[in-house]
């Protein structure tokens, strides 16, 4: 009976190890855009604009992200930001913002 439990325990550990490897593989092959987001918070700059932040949720890769934003009454701005892993970077104040492109940095 003890032998059956040892086999069952070994199988369960194997399944856990494989599922962990699958999660790592999924992270490796996910698109860079799935890790970066725009966040509007941290207070209002004025009555029509809010502070804008760029968030990189990846655990170890820097993401080169092109963002387009516009303050109310202002012109469209576009810039590429290199956002380190698991960081939040303030872009500025805007009424609207969007991620145009995101790719893993090549350095």
Order of alpha helices (4+ residues) and beta strands (2+ residues): alpha-beta-beta-beta-beta-beta-beta
